[in-house]
């Protein structure tokens, strides 16, 4: 949306007269969204807005050789209205995109934002990879060793699958950052790359795994176990942080929170059972 032009209208809650203004979307911060600017050529006197039965109806007329077919509609935050002298806007809370065929007059709605699929793929790949399968693999390695060597192959399969899904999620995140020109994801990105590096180290550790009789095995175990624990903690934290940044809502928080709670209770239960057997 950066560099685009917009028409913004509002009617104050006290029943005052409505206002419609063109804006230039020069950036993502309020100071970069400038009123009475933009490249839309509006016919004088055509800007109108009216409130009818709690609905706003806005109309305007443009002069254009070839109007753009893709239009984006956004709804601002509830209870906030731009005021003079700067008429600053705040971030919208809902957005949808439509395409219009000016020959037939037909209109179709594009669900979600242009990058909504990429956002979901990024979130789901990281959630299932780093945030679920890796944890299940760790639980298997700690509590299922009585089924040797099945536990080992299950552990390797789970961790490898989790790593590949997580790697896909990180790549999607980097592509998404480039497309959105996001400037508020540096911490999320840094944590994601740190987790990826830890995942690579864990995969490489498999190649350097000493024999059980080796005097270096205890050091390898300490390294492998603790890097894995730190990686899981960072992954869970970063997933929730990513949900917060994306404003994905309570469904994502609740869904992943439930999954983490089930895994945590399972791990605690198995740990208690292990202690009672000693």
C-alpha positions as CSV (number, residue, x, y, z in Angstrom):
1,X,0.0,0.0,0.0
2,X,3.0,2.4,0.4
3,X,2.9,5.0,-2.3
4,X,-0.8,4.5,-3.0
5,X,-3.5,7.1,-2.7
6,X,-6.7,6.8,-0.7
7,X,-10.0,8.4,0.0
8,X,-10.9,8.5,3.7
9,X,-14.2,9.5,5.2
10,X,-15.7,9.7,8.7
11,X,-18.7,11.0,10.5
12,X,-18.2,11.9,14.2
13,X,-20.2,10.0,16.8
14,X,-21.8,13.2,18.1
15,X,-23.8,13.5,14.8
16,X,-21.7,16.3,13.3
17,X,-21.2,16.7,9.6
18,X,-19.1,14.1,7.8
19,X,-15.6,14.7,6.3
20,X,-14.0,13.1,3.3
21,X,-10.3,13.7,2.4
22,X,-7.8,12.3,-0.1
23,X,-4.5,10.9,1.5
24,X,-1.1,9.9,0.3
25,X,0.0,6.6,1.9
26,X,3.7,7.6,2.1
27,X,4.6,5.0,4.7
28,X,3.3,2.9,7.6
29,X,3.6,5.5,10.4
30,X,0.9,8.1,11.0
31,X,3.3,10.9,10.1
32,X,3.9,9.5,6.6
33,X,0.2,9.4,5.7
34,X,-0.5,12.9,4.5
35,X,-4.0,14.4,4.0
36,X,-5.0,16.4,0.9
37,X,-2.3,14.7,-1.2
38,X,-2.0,11.8,-3.6
39,X,-2.4,11.2,-7.4
40,X,-6.2,10.9,-7.5
41,X,-7.9,13.5,-9.7
42,X,-11.2,14.1,-7.9
43,X,-14.0,16.0,-9.5
44,X,-14.7,19.2,-7.5
45,X,-17.8,18.9,-5.3
46,X,-18.1,15.1,-5.8
47,X,-16.8,14.0,-2.3
48,X,-19.8,13.1,-0.2
49,X,-20.4,10.9,2.9
50,X,-23.6,10.1,4.7
51,X,-24.5,8.0,7.8
52,X,-27.7,6.0,7.4
53,X,-28.8,3.4,10.1
54,X,-25.3,3.1,11.5
55,X,-23.8,2.6,8.0
56,X,-21.5,5.0,6.2
57,X,-22.1,5.7,2.5
58,X,-19.3,7.5,0.7
59,X,-19.2,8.6,-2.9
60,X,-16.8,10.5,-5.1
61,X,-16.0,10.9,-8.8
62,X,-12.5,10.5,-10.3
63,X,-11.1,11.6,-13.6
64,X,-8.8,8.8,-15.0
65,X,-7.8,7.5,-18.4
66,X,-7.6,3.9,-17.1
67,X,-8.8,3.3,-13.5
68,X,-7.1,0.5,-11.5
69,X,-9.1,-2.6,-11.2
70,X,-7.9,-3.6,-7.7
71,X,-9.4,-1.6,-4.9
72,X,-8.7,-2.0,-1.2
73,X,-11.2,-1.1,1.5
74,X,-10.2,-0.6,5.1
75,X,-12.0,0.3,8.4
76,X,-10.3,2.4,11.0
77,X,-10.2,1.9,14.7
78,X,-13.5,2.3,16.6
79,X,-14.0,5.6,18.4
80,X,-11.2,7.4,16.7
81,X,-11.7,10.3,14.3
82,X,-9.0,12.4,12.5
83,X,-9.0,16.0,13.8
84,X,-7.5,19.3,12.6
85,X,-5.0,20.6,12.0
86,X,-3.1,17.5,10.8
87,X,-6.0,14.9,10.3
88,X,-3.7,12.0,11.2
89,X,-4.9,8.5,10.7
90,X,-4.3,5.4,12.8
91,X,-3.8,1.8,11.6
92,X,-6.9,0.2,10.2
93,X,-8.4,-2.9,12.0
94,X,-10.0,-4.6,9.0
95,X,-9.2,-4.7,5.3
96,X,-10.5,-6.4,2.2
97,X,-9.7,-6.2,-1.5
98,X,-12.0,-6.2,-4.5
99,X,-11.5,-6.2,-8.3
100,X,-13.8,-4.4,-10.6
101,X,-14.6,-5.0,-14.3
102,X,-15.4,-1.6,-15.6
103,X,-16.9,-3.0,-18.8
104,X,-19.4,-5.3,-17.2
105,X,-19.7,-3.5,-13.9
106,X,-19.1,-6.8,-12.0
107,X,-17.1,-6.9,-8.7
108,X,-15.4,-9.8,-7.0
109,X,-14.0,-9.9,-3.5
110,X,-10.5,-11.2,-2.8
111,X,-10.6,-12.6,0.7
112,X,-7.9,-11.4,3.1
113,X,-4.9,-9.3,2.3
114,X,-2.8,-9.9,-0.8
115,X,-0.2,-11.8,1.3
116,X,-2.6,-13.6,3.6
117,X,-1.8,-17.1,2.3
118,X,1.9,-16.5,2.7
119,X,1.3,-15.2,6.2
120,X,-0.7,-18.3,7.1
121,X,1.9,-20.6,5.5
122,X,4.7,-18.9,7.5
123,X,2.8,-19.2,10.7
124,X,1.6,-22.8,10.3
125,X,5.0,-24.1,9.1
126,X,6.8,-22.6,12.1
127,X,4.1,-23.6,14.5
128,X,4.0,-27.3,13.4
129,X,7.7,-27.5,12.8
130,X,9.5,-25.8,15.6
131,X,6.6,-25.5,18.0
132,X,5.0,-29.0,17.9
133,X,7.0,-31.8,16.1
134,X,10.3,-30.8,17.6
135,X,8.7,-30.9,21.1
136,X,7.2,-34.3,20.4
137,X,10.5,-35.6,19.2
138,X,12.2,-34.4,22.4
139,X,9.5,-36.1,24.5
140,X,10.1,-39.4,22.6
141,X,13.8,-39.2,23.1
142,X,13.5,-38.7,26.9
143,X,10.7,-41.0,27.8
144,X,10.5,-43.8,25.1
145,X,13.9,-45.3,25.3
146,X,12.6,-48.6,26.6
147,X,11.6,-49.3,23.0
148,X,15.0,-49.3,21.5
149,X,15.8,-48.7,18.6
150,X,12.3,-47.6,17.6
151,X,12.5,-44.5,19.8
152,X,15.7,-43.4,18.0
153,X,14.2,-43.7,14.5
154,X,11.0,-42.0,15.7
155,X,13.1,-39.2,17.2
156,X,15.1,-38.7,14.1
157,X,12.0,-38.7,11.8
158,X,10.1,-36.2,14.0
159,X,13.1,-33.8,14.4
160,X,14.0,-34.0,10.7
161,X,10.3,-33.3,9.6
162,X,10.1,-30.5,12.2
163,X,13.3,-29.0,11.0
164,X,12.2,-29.0,7.3
165,X,8.8,-27.5,8.1
166,X,10.5,-24.9,10.3
167,X,13.0,-24.1,7.5
168,X,10.1,-23.6,5.1
169,X,8.5,-21.3,7.6
170,X,11.6,-19.2,8.0
171,X,12.0,-18.9,4.2
172,X,8.3,-17.8,3.9
173,X,9.0,-15.2,6.6
174,X,12.0,-13.7,4.8
175,X,10.0,-13.5,1.5
176,X,7.0,-12.0,3.4
177,X,9.3,-9.4,5.0
178,X,10.7,-8.4,1.6
179,X,7.2,-8.1,0.1
180,X,5.6,-6.1,2.9
181,X,8.7,-4.0,3.5
182,X,8.0,-4.6,7.2
183,X,10.0,-2.5,9.7
184,X,8.7,-3.9,13.0
185,X,9.8,-7.6,12.7
186,X,13.6,-7.3,13.5
187,X,13.3,-9.1,16.9
188,X,11.0,-11.7,15.5
189,X,13.3,-12.3,12.5
190,X,16.4,-12.4,14.8
191,X,14.8,-15.0,17.0
192,X,13.7,-17.0,14.0
193,X,17.2,-17.0,12.5
194,X,18.7,-18.0,15.9
195,X,16.3,-20.9,16.2
196,X,17.2,-22.0,12.6
197,X,20.9,-21.9,13.4
198,X,20.3,-24.0,16.5
199,X,18.3,-26.4,14.4
200,X,21.1,-26.7,11.9
201,X,23.6,-27.4,14.8
202,X,21.3,-30.1,16.1
203,X,21.1,-31.8,12.7
204,X,24.9,-31.6,12.4
205,X,25.3,-33.0,15.9
206,X,23.9,-36.2,14.7
207,X,26.8,-36.7,12.3
208,X,29.3,-36.1,15.2
209,X,27.5,-38.4,17.7
210,X,30.1,-40.4,19.7
211,X,29.6,-44.0,20.6
212,X,28.0,-44.7,24.0
213,X,31.3,-46.0,25.4
214,X,33.2,-42.8,24.3
215,X,34.5,-40.5,27.1
216,X,33.2,-37.6,25.0
217,X,29.6,-38.9,24.9
218,X,28.6,-37.1,28.2
219,X,29.7,-33.8,26.7
220,X,27.8,-34.4,23.5
221,X,24.7,-35.3,25.5
222,X,24.9,-32.1,27.5
223,X,25.3,-30.0,24.4
224,X,22.5,-31.8,22.4
225,X,20.0,-31.8,25.3
226,X,20.5,-28.2,26.4
227,X,20.6,-26.7,22.9
228,X,17.4,-28.5,22.2
229,X,15.7,-27.2,25.4
230,X,16.8,-23.6,24.7
231,X,15.6,-23.9,21.1
232,X,12.2,-25.2,22.2
233,X,11.7,-22.3,24.7
234,X,12.7,-19.7,22.0
235,X,10.5,-21.3,19.4
236,X,7.4,-21.2,21.7
237,X,8.1,-17.6,22.6
238,X,8.7,-16.5,19.0
239,X,5.6,-18.2,17.8
240,X,3.4,-16.3,20.3
241,X,5.3,-13.1,19.4
242,X,4.7,-13.7,15.7
243,X,1.0,-14.2,16.4
244,X,1.0,-10.9,18.3
245,X,2.8,-9.0,15.4
246,X,0.4,-10.4,12.8
247,X,-2.6,-9.5,15.0
248,X,-3.9,-13.0,14.1
249,X,-6.4,-12.9,17.0
250,X,-7.5,-15.2,19.8
251,X,-8.1,-18.2,17.6
252,X,-4.4,-18.6,16.8
253,X,-3.3,-17.8,20.4
254,X,-5.9,-20.2,21.8
255,X,-5.2,-23.0,19.3
256,X,-1.4,-23.0,19.8
257,X,-1.8,-22.3,23.5
258,X,-3.9,-25.5,23.8
259,X,-1.4,-27.5,21.8
260,X,1.5,-26.3,24.1
261,X,-0.6,-27.0,27.2
262,X,-1.3,-30.6,26.1
263,X,2.4,-31.2,25.3
264,X,3.5,-29.6,28.6
265,X,1.0,-31.7,30.6
266,X,2.1,-34.9,28.8
267,X,5.8,-34.1,29.5
268,X,5.1,-33.4,33.1
269,X,3.1,-36.6,33.5
270,X,5.8,-38.7,31.9
271,X,8.4,-37.0,34.1
272,X,6.5,-37.7,37.3
273,X,6.0,-41.3,36.2
274,X,9.7,-41.6,35.6
275,X,10.6,-40.2,39.0
276,X,8.1,-42.6,40.8
277,X,9.8,-45.6,39.2
278,X,13.2,-44.7,40.6
